[in-house]
Amino acid sequence: MIKLTRLGGGEFVLNAERIQYVEELPDTYITLVEGERVVVCESLDEVVSRVIDYQRSVRSLRVFES
């Protein structure tokens, strides 16, 4: 899960594994695998960075569970 900010200002948490793709048009749009789109304040690079951090944390947990 990653924490993001809606364009209107409210924070929310998004399941990073449901992201299909991210675009910057100039606002940042996140399209989920279900087709839903979310507009966020964070830049494309910031969203990617948070997803990478999330994936690293998931992998490190799996190593400790083995």
WOHUWO-V248037 format. One record per pair of residues at least 4 apart in sequence whose ideal C-beta (glycine too) atoms are under 8 Angstrom apart, sorted by sequence separation. I is the first residue (numbers start at 1). J is the second residue. D is the distance in whole Angstrom. If there is no record, write none. Layout:
{{I;J;D} {I;J;D}}
This chain:
{{5;9;7} {6;10;5} {14;18;7} {24;28;5} {25;29;6} {31;35;7} {32;36;5} {42;46;4} {43;47;7} {44;48;6} {45;49;6} {46;50;6} {47;51;6} {48;52;6} {49;53;6} {50;54;6} {51;55;6} {52;56;6} {53;57;6} {54;58;7} {55;59;6} {56;60;6} {57;61;7} {58;62;7} {59;63;7} {60;64;7} {61;65;6} {62;66;7} {5;10;7} {6;11;8} {14;19;7} {23;28;7} {24;29;8} {31;36;7} {32;37;7} {42;47;5} {5;11;5} {6;12;6} {22;28;7} {23;29;5} {31;37;5} {32;38;7} {4;11;7} {5;12;8} {22;29;7} {30;37;7} {40;47;7} {3;11;6} {4;12;6} {22;30;5} {23;31;7} {29;37;5} {30;38;5} {42;50;8} {3;12;7} {4;13;8} {21;30;8} {22;31;8} {29;38;7} {30;39;8} {3;13;5} {4;14;6} {21;31;5} {29;39;6} {30;40;6} {2;13;7} {19;30;6} {20;31;5} {28;39;7} {1;13;5} {2;14;6} {19;31;8} {20;32;6} {27;39;5} {28;40;5} {1;14;7} {19;32;6} {20;33;5} {27;40;8} {28;41;7} {1;15;6} {2;16;5} {18;32;5} {19;33;8} {28;42;6} {1;16;7} {18;33;5} {28;43;6} {14;30;7} {18;34;7} {28;44;5} {30;47;7} {24;43;7} {28;47;6} {7;27;6} {24;44;4} {23;44;7} {22;44;5} {14;38;7} {22;47;5} {4;30;8} {22;48;7} {6;38;7} {7;39;4} {9;41;8} {19;51;7} {6;39;7} {7;40;7} {4;38;8} {6;40;6} {7;41;6} {16;50;7} {5;40;6} {6;41;7} {16;51;5} {4;40;5} {5;41;4} {4;41;8} {5;42;6} {4;42;6} {16;54;5} {16;55;7} {4;47;7} {2;47;8} {4;50;8} {3;50;8} {2;50;4} {2;51;6} {2;53;8} {2;54;5} {1;54;7}}
